[in-house]
Amino acid sequence: MWRQWIPFWHPGISPHGGDVDLLFSGLLVVSSLVLGLLFFLLALFCVRYRASNPIDRGHQTSKSWHWEVSWTAASLICFLALFVWGASIYFQIFRTPPEELSVFVVAKQWMWKVQHTGGQSEINALHIPVNRPIRLVMASQDVIHSFFIPALRVKHDVVPGRYQDLEITAQVPGHYHLFCAEYCGTKHSGMTGEIVAMEAADYAAWLASQTPSSPLAQEGGSLFRELGCSGCHGIGSKVRAPLLEGVYGKPVPLADGSVVTADDKYIRDSILLPRSQIAAGYEPLMPSFQGKIDEEQLLRLIAYIKSLGGHGS
């Protein structure tokens, strides 16, 4: 690869880590060149047009339009190239790879609470297998936080009231720092953790050693029945409500004529704001559960609904 010929460049521990470093270096070089040119011109004009210099100061109305057009066009092309370069890396980071493993993360003052689909839970730590894409489904229970892993060159804000998706992949086993990069209160500096990247066999052994009480989908099923959701959405219900078997990932026609995909965000909004997106052919009878369940219970309900359609991790 041509990148290997660049001095001081290294690939990093994530698929895009080296590209992010290279982009940062490019921005730094271009900014330095522009700054150097600016100071050079300032020094040149200060010396050339100083009071004691008998230079001709006539023709003040003449225009040097060709110089102005040249440096404006050159700057535009340069920074557009940097924009395209950065955008390509952005889309590479936030793509959806196949065979990803979903992990749920709930941010709260002042900790990261991690929930694996098998029921294993962690606080301020995240164990992942190397060389496998991990999809983090993140939510905040209070204020805005920011999930930041410097070693993987990824950072994403976690905003209350909505889900945020982030794809991460570690290629080298090890322990990596996890920070909150958004000021979230008095103990913001203590909201830290670690990412533990492990070989596949070690990760499987770690999962087995955690002995969860029950899988996340099973806990969601118990909560689904406890909240009375099965009375409307279950098979054989007398209340006319959408069936949830196989709905996840499928297109859902809405009453306003639009169509949405039944993803994590749609299911979350349907539970907390059921009147915001009404399914076509159904009356808006479902009550809102906003304020009645927290983010962790929402994650369990979503995991259960995903399992109804055969969706695992």
C-alpha positions as CSV (number, residue, x, y, z in Angstrom):
1,M,0.0,0.0,0.0
2,W,1.2,3.5,-0.8
3,R,0.6,4.6,2.8
4,Q,3.5,2.3,4.0
5,W,5.9,4.6,2.2
6,I,4.9,7.7,4.2
7,P,7.4,8.4,7.0
8,F,6.2,7.9,10.6
9,W,2.9,6.4,9.4
10,H,1.5,3.3,11.1
11,P,-1.8,1.5,10.5
12,G,-3.1,1.8,14.1
13,I,-5.2,-0.8,15.9
14,S,-8.5,-0.1,14.1
15,P,-9.2,-0.4,10.4
16,H,-9.4,3.4,10.0
17,G,-7.0,4.5,12.7
18,G,-4.1,5.1,10.3
19,D,-6.3,7.0,7.9
20,V,-7.6,9.3,10.6
21,D,-4.0,10.0,11.7
22,L,-3.0,10.6,8.0
23,L,-6.0,13.0,7.6
24,F,-5.0,14.9,10.8
25,S,-1.4,15.1,9.5
26,G,-2.7,16.5,6.2
27,L,-4.8,19.1,7.9
28,L,-1.8,20.1,10.1
29,V,0.5,20.4,7.0
30,V,-2.0,22.4,5.0
31,S,-2.8,24.7,8.0
32,S,0.9,25.2,8.6
33,L,1.5,26.1,4.9
34,V,-1.4,28.6,4.9
35,L,-0.2,30.1,8.2
36,G,3.4,30.3,6.9
37,L,2.3,32.0,3.7
38,L,0.3,34.5,5.7
39,F,3.2,35.5,8.0
40,F,5.6,35.6,5.0
41,L,3.3,38.1,3.2
42,L,2.9,40.1,6.4
43,A,6.6,40.3,6.9
44,L,7.2,41.1,3.2
45,F,4.7,44.0,3.1
46,C,6.0,45.3,6.4
47,V,9.5,45.5,5.0
48,R,8.6,46.5,1.4
49,Y,6.2,49.3,2.4
50,R,7.8,50.6,5.5
51,A,7.9,54.4,5.9
52,S,11.6,54.8,5.0
53,N,11.5,52.7,1.9
54,P,11.3,54.9,-1.3
55,I,9.1,52.4,-3.2
56,D,6.5,53.7,-5.7
57,R,3.2,53.9,-3.9
58,G,1.2,55.1,-6.9
59,H,-1.4,53.3,-8.9
60,Q,-3.4,52.5,-5.8
61,T,-6.6,52.0,-7.9
62,S,-5.0,49.3,-10.1
63,K,-6.4,45.7,-9.6
64,S,-4.4,42.5,-9.3
65,W,-7.5,40.4,-10.0
66,H,-5.4,37.5,-11.6
67,W,-3.6,37.1,-8.3
68,E,-6.8,37.2,-6.2
69,V,-8.6,34.7,-8.4
70,S,-5.6,32.4,-8.4
71,W,-5.1,32.1,-4.7
72,T,-8.9,32.0,-4.0
73,A,-9.3,29.2,-6.5
74,A,-6.2,27.3,-5.2
75,S,-7.5,27.6,-1.6
76,L,-11.0,26.4,-2.6
77,I,-9.7,23.4,-4.4
78,C,-7.3,22.5,-1.6
79,F,-9.9,22.7,1.1
80,L,-12.5,20.9,-1.0
81,A,-10.0,18.1,-1.4
82,L,-9.6,17.9,2.3
83,F,-13.4,17.9,2.7
84,V,-13.8,14.9,0.3
85,W,-10.9,13.1,2.0
86,G,-12.5,13.6,5.5
87,A,-16.0,12.6,4.2
88,S,-14.7,9.4,2.7
89,I,-13.1,8.4,6.1
90,Y,-16.3,9.4,7.9
91,F,-18.4,7.1,5.8
92,Q,-15.9,4.4,6.2
93,I,-16.1,4.7,10.0
94,F,-19.9,4.8,10.1
95,R,-20.6,2.1,7.6
96,T,-22.6,-1.0,8.6
97,P,-20.4,-4.1,8.2
98,P,-21.8,-7.6,8.0
99,E,-21.9,-10.1,10.9
100,E,-21.6,-7.3,13.5
101,L,-22.1,-8.0,17.2
102,S,-24.5,-5.7,19.0
103,V,-23.7,-4.4,22.4
104,F,-25.8,-1.9,24.4
105,V,-24.3,1.0,26.2
106,V,-26.2,3.3,28.7
107,A,-24.4,6.4,29.8
108,K,-25.4,8.0,33.1
109,Q,-23.7,10.3,35.6
110,W,-21.0,9.2,35.9
111,M,-20.5,5.7,34.5
112,W,-20.8,3.6,31.3
113,K,-23.1,0.7,31.8
114,V,-22.6,-2.1,29.2
115,Q,-25.1,-4.8,28.4
116,H,-24.3,-7.8,26.2
117,T,-27.1,-9.6,24.3
118,G,-26.3,-12.8,26.3
119,G,-27.2,-11.0,29.5
120,Q,-23.6,-10.2,30.7
121,S,-23.2,-6.7,32.1
122,E,-20.3,-4.5,32.8
123,I,-19.7,-1.1,34.3
124,N,-16.9,1.2,32.9
125,A,-15.6,-1.7,30.8
126,L,-16.3,-3.2,27.5
127,H,-14.9,-6.6,26.4
128,I,-14.9,-7.2,22.7
129,P,-13.3,-9.8,20.3
130,V,-10.6,-8.6,17.9
131,N,-11.2,-8.5,14.2
132,R,-15.0,-8.5,14.5
133,P,-17.2,-5.4,13.9
134,I,-19.0,-4.3,17.1
135,R,-22.2,-2.3,16.8
136,L,-22.7,-0.1,19.9
137,V,-26.3,1.0,20.5
138,M,-25.9,3.9,22.9
139,A,-28.3,5.9,25.0
140,S,-28.0,8.5,27.7
141,Q,-30.2,8.4,30.8
142,D,-29.6,12.0,31.9
143,V,-27.4,14.5,30.0
144,I,-25.2,14.6,26.9
145,H,-22.1,12.4,27.1
146,S,-19.5,11.5,24.5
147,F,-18.1,8.0,24.0
148,F,-14.4,8.5,23.2
149,I,-11.8,5.7,22.5
150,P,-8.6,7.6,21.5
151,A,-6.7,4.4,20.6
152,L,-9.4,3.4,18.1
153,R,-9.8,7.0,16.8
154,V,-13.5,7.1,17.4
155,K,-15.8,9.5,19.3
156,H,-19.5,9.8,19.3
157,D,-21.9,11.9,21.3
158,V,-24.6,10.1,23.4
159,V,-27.7,12.2,23.5
160,P,-30.6,11.7,25.8
161,G,-33.9,10.8,24.2
162,R,-32.5,9.0,21.1
163,Y,-30.2,6.1,20.2
164,Q,-26.8,6.5,18.7
165,D,-25.0,3.8,16.7
166,L,-21.3,3.4,16.5
167,E,-19.3,0.7,14.8
168,I,-15.9,-0.2,16.3
169,T,-13.3,-2.8,15.5
170,A,-10.1,-3.6,17.3
171,Q,-7.4,-5.4,15.4
172,V,-4.9,-5.8,18.2
173,P,-5.6,-7.4,21.6
174,G,-5.1,-5.1,24.6
175,H,-6.5,-2.6,27.1
176,Y,-7.5,0.8,25.7
177,H,-8.8,3.9,27.5
178,L,-12.4,5.0,27.4
179,F,-13.4,8.6,28.2
180,C,-16.4,10.8,28.3
181,A,-15.4,13.8,26.0
182,E,-18.4,16.0,26.8
183,Y,-18.6,17.8,30.1
184,C,-21.5,16.1,32.0
185,G,-21.3,17.4,35.6
186,T,-19.0,17.7,38.6
187,K,-17.6,14.2,38.3
188,H,-17.1,14.3,34.5
189,S,-13.3,13.7,34.8
190,G,-14.0,10.4,36.7
191,M,-16.3,9.0,33.9
192,T,-13.6,6.7,32.5
193,G,-13.3,3.0,31.6
194,E,-11.5,0.6,29.4
195,I,-12.0,-1.4,26.2
196,V,-10.6,-4.9,26.5
197,A,-9.9,-6.4,23.1
198,M,-9.5,-10.2,23.3
199,E,-8.9,-13.1,20.9
200,A,-12.1,-14.9,19.9
201,A,-11.4,-17.9,22.1
202,D,-10.6,-15.7,25.1
203,Y,-13.7,-13.6,24.6
204,A,-15.9,-16.7,24.4
205,A,-14.3,-17.9,27.7
206,W,-14.9,-14.5,29.3
207,L,-18.6,-14.6,28.3
208,A,-19.0,-18.1,29.7
209,S,-17.4,-17.1,33.0
210,Q,-19.8,-14.2,33.6
211,T,-22.8,-16.5,34.2
212,P,-25.6,-14.0,33.5
213,S,-28.9,-14.4,35.2
214,S,-30.7,-14.7,31.9
215,P,-30.3,-13.5,28.3
216,L,-31.2,-10.0,27.5
217,A,-34.1,-11.0,25.2
218,Q,-35.5,-13.3,27.9
219,E,-35.5,-10.5,30.5
220,G,-37.2,-8.3,27.9
221,G,-39.9,-11.0,27.4
222,S,-40.6,-11.0,31.1
223,L,-40.8,-7.2,31.1
224,F,-43.0,-7.3,28.0
225,R,-45.6,-9.5,29.8
226,E,-45.2,-7.6,33.1
227,L,-46.1,-4.3,31.4
228,G,-49.1,-5.8,29.7
229,C,-47.8,-5.4,26.2
230,S,-48.7,-9.0,25.3
231,G,-52.3,-8.3,26.0
232,C,-52.4,-6.1,22.8
233,H,-49.5,-7.3,20.7
234,G,-49.7,-11.0,21.4
235,I,-51.2,-13.6,19.1
236,G,-54.9,-14.0,19.8
237,S,-55.3,-10.6,21.4
238,K,-58.8,-9.1,21.3
239,V,-57.3,-5.6,20.9
240,R,-56.4,-4.8,17.2
241,A,-52.7,-3.9,17.5
242,P,-49.7,-4.6,15.2
243,L,-48.1,-8.0,15.7
244,L,-44.4,-7.9,16.5
245,E,-43.3,-11.2,15.2
246,G,-40.8,-10.6,12.4
247,V,-41.4,-6.8,12.4
248,Y,-37.8,-5.9,13.2
249,G,-35.8,-4.7,10.2
250,K,-38.9,-4.7,7.9
251,P,-40.6,-1.6,6.3
252,V,-43.6,-0.3,8.2
253,P,-46.2,1.8,6.3
254,L,-47.5,4.7,8.4
255,A,-50.8,6.4,8.6
256,D,-49.5,9.6,6.9
257,G,-48.4,7.6,3.8
258,S,-44.7,7.4,4.6
259,V,-42.7,4.2,5.3
260,V,-40.1,3.7,8.0
261,T,-37.8,0.8,8.9
262,A,-38.5,-1.0,12.2
263,D,-35.1,-0.5,13.7
264,D,-34.0,0.2,17.3
265,K,-35.0,3.9,17.0
266,Y,-38.4,3.2,15.6
267,I,-39.2,0.7,18.3
268,R,-38.0,3.0,21.0
269,D,-40.1,5.9,19.7
270,S,-43.1,3.6,19.4
271,I,-42.8,2.7,23.1
272,L,-42.2,6.2,24.4
273,L,-44.0,8.3,21.8
274,P,-46.6,6.0,20.2
275,R,-48.5,8.8,18.6
276,S,-45.5,10.2,16.7
277,Q,-45.5,7.4,14.1
278,I,-48.8,5.6,13.8
279,A,-48.9,2.4,11.8
280,A,-51.3,2.4,8.8
281,G,-54.6,0.7,9.5
282,Y,-54.4,1.0,13.3
283,E,-56.0,3.4,15.8
284,P,-53.6,5.5,18.1
285,L,-54.7,3.6,21.3
286,M,-51.3,2.7,22.8
287,P,-50.4,4.6,25.9
288,S,-46.9,6.2,26.3
289,F,-44.4,4.5,28.6
290,Q,-42.3,7.6,28.9
291,G,-41.2,8.1,32.5
292,K,-42.4,4.6,33.4
293,I,-39.4,2.6,32.2
294,D,-35.7,3.6,32.0
295,E,-33.2,3.1,29.2
296,E,-32.0,-0.3,30.5
297,Q,-35.6,-1.6,30.4
298,L,-36.0,-0.2,26.9
299,L,-32.9,-2.1,25.7
300,R,-34.4,-5.3,27.1
301,L,-37.7,-4.7,25.3
302,I,-35.9,-4.0,22.0
303,A,-33.8,-7.1,22.4
304,Y,-37.0,-9.2,22.9
305,I,-38.7,-7.7,19.9
306,K,-35.6,-8.4,17.8
307,S,-35.6,-12.0,18.9
308,L,-39.2,-12.4,17.8
309,G,-38.0,-12.0,14.2
310,G,-35.1,-14.4,14.6
311,H,-32.6,-11.6,15.0
312,G,-29.9,-12.5,17.4
313,S,-26.8,-10.3,18.2
